[in-house]
Amino acid sequence: MIDAVADNIAFWRKDNTKVVTDGDHTYVYLHGHMIADIDMETDTMLISACGWQTSTTKSRLNALLGDLTPSRAGIYQKDFQWHLDHGDGDTEVMHSDCTYLVHLKS
């Protein structure tokens, strides 16, 4: 998945994960739900659990965050609640059906 994103591959799929690139955007899907929208023009990524805060969703998002963010942002769970650590001291609670903006490497 990470190589498909990094190499700007138009379409890649393995098991339950799919990567689709369309112009400046790369979309990552898990079980048909778009969990990430990577915008290379603005160097931002929108992420969401799409209502599924599972270990697989968290793993896919953490792989993207760890590879694409300058401060190795990540998601962790505390007391059954997900938190997005932007890697710069800024942390926010993640709700399962909301979208979050993350800044990427230049």
Backbone torsions as a table, in degrees:
resi	resn	phi	psi	omega
1	MET	NA	-47.6	-179.0
2	ILE	-62.7	-42.8	178.7
3	ASP	-63.6	-39.0	178.5
4	ALA	-63.2	-40.7	177.6
5	VAL	-67.4	-49.1	-176.8
6	ALA	-63.4	-37.2	-177.7
7	ASP	-89.3	4.8	176.5
8	ASN	56.3	41.0	-179.1
9	ILE	-72.4	134.7	-175.2
10	ALA	-62.5	-39.7	-179.9
11	PHE	-151.7	131.2	177.4
12	TRP	-145.2	140.4	177.8
13	ARG	-145.7	139.6	171.3
14	LYS	-149.6	124.5	-180.0
15	ASP	52.6	-116.3	-174.8
16	ASN	-97.4	7.6	-175.2
17	THR	-118.6	137.2	-179.1
18	LYS	-135.7	141.0	175.7
19	VAL	-122.0	129.8	179.2
20	VAL	-130.1	128.7	177.6
21	THR	-110.5	132.1	-178.6
22	ASP	-138.6	95.5	-177.5
23	GLY	69.3	-124.8	-178.5
24	ASP	-85.6	-3.3	-177.8
25	HIS	-109.3	140.8	171.0
26	THR	-122.0	129.9	-177.6
27	TYR	-111.9	136.5	176.8
28	VAL	-115.3	127.4	-178.5
29	TYR	-115.9	143.1	173.7
30	LEU	-129.3	120.7	-176.5
31	HIS	52.0	37.7	177.3
32	GLY	83.0	-2.9	179.3
33	HIS	-101.5	131.9	179.3
34	MET	-76.7	109.5	-178.1
35	ILE	-97.0	-13.9	178.9
36	ALA	-150.5	138.3	173.7
37	ASP	-124.7	106.4	-176.9
38	ILE	-98.1	120.4	-179.3
39	ASP	-107.5	103.2	-176.9
40	MET	-71.9	-22.6	178.9
41	GLU	-70.0	-40.0	-178.9
42	THR	-101.6	-1.6	-177.5
43	ASP	54.5	46.6	177.0
44	THR	-131.4	162.0	176.0
45	MET	-139.4	131.4	172.2
46	LEU	-97.3	130.3	-179.8
47	ILE	-124.6	152.6	178.0
48	SER	-157.4	149.3	172.9
49	ALA	-85.8	-8.5	179.2
50	CYS	54.0	34.4	178.9
51	GLY	84.6	2.4	-176.4
52	TRP	-122.7	83.3	178.4
53	GLN	-83.5	75.0	-179.4
54	THR	-107.1	166.3	178.2
55	SER	-64.6	-32.6	178.5
56	THR	-69.0	-44.1	177.2
57	THR	-59.8	-46.3	179.9
58	LYS	-62.5	-40.1	179.3
59	SER	-62.4	-45.8	179.7
60	ARG	-64.2	-45.1	-179.9
61	LEU	-65.7	-40.7	178.6
62	ASN	-65.0	-35.0	176.4
63	ALA	-62.9	-44.0	178.2
64	LEU	-65.8	-47.1	-179.2
65	LEU	-62.1	-43.5	-178.6
66	GLY	-64.8	-32.9	-177.9
67	ASP	-87.7	-32.9	-169.8
68	LEU	-103.0	-13.6	-177.3
69	THR	-100.3	144.6	-176.9
70	PRO	-65.4	-30.6	-177.0
71	SER	-106.5	16.7	179.3
72	ARG	52.8	58.6	176.2
73	ALA	-58.3	163.9	179.8
74	GLY	-166.6	167.4	179.0
75	ILE	-111.7	134.2	174.9
76	TYR	-133.0	163.9	-179.2
77	GLN	-117.4	133.2	177.0
78	LYS	-139.4	127.3	-179.2
79	ASP	52.1	45.9	177.0
80	PHE	66.9	12.9	-179.1
81	GLN	-119.4	133.5	176.4
82	TRP	-79.0	146.3	176.7
83	HIS	-133.1	138.6	175.3
84	LEU	-100.5	116.1	176.6
85	ASP	-99.5	112.0	-178.0
86	HIS	-72.2	-6.7	177.0
87	GLY	85.6	-1.0	-178.4
88	ASP	-119.9	18.3	-177.6
89	GLY	96.5	-12.5	179.7
90	ASP	-91.3	120.2	180.0
91	THR	-128.8	141.4	177.6
92	GLU	-138.9	150.4	176.1
93	VAL	-70.9	136.4	177.7
94	MET	-103.9	125.4	173.9
95	HIS	-94.2	143.8	-169.1
96	SER	-63.7	-23.7	-176.1
97	ASP	-110.6	14.1	-179.3
98	CYS	-105.6	162.0	178.3
99	THR	-110.7	142.5	-176.4
100	TYR	-127.0	138.8	179.7
101	LEU	-93.4	131.4	179.2
102	VAL	-129.0	137.9	178.1
103	HIS	-89.6	138.7	-176.0
104	LEU	-102.2	175.1	174.2
105	LYS	-62.9	152.4	175.5
106	SER	-80.1	NA	NA
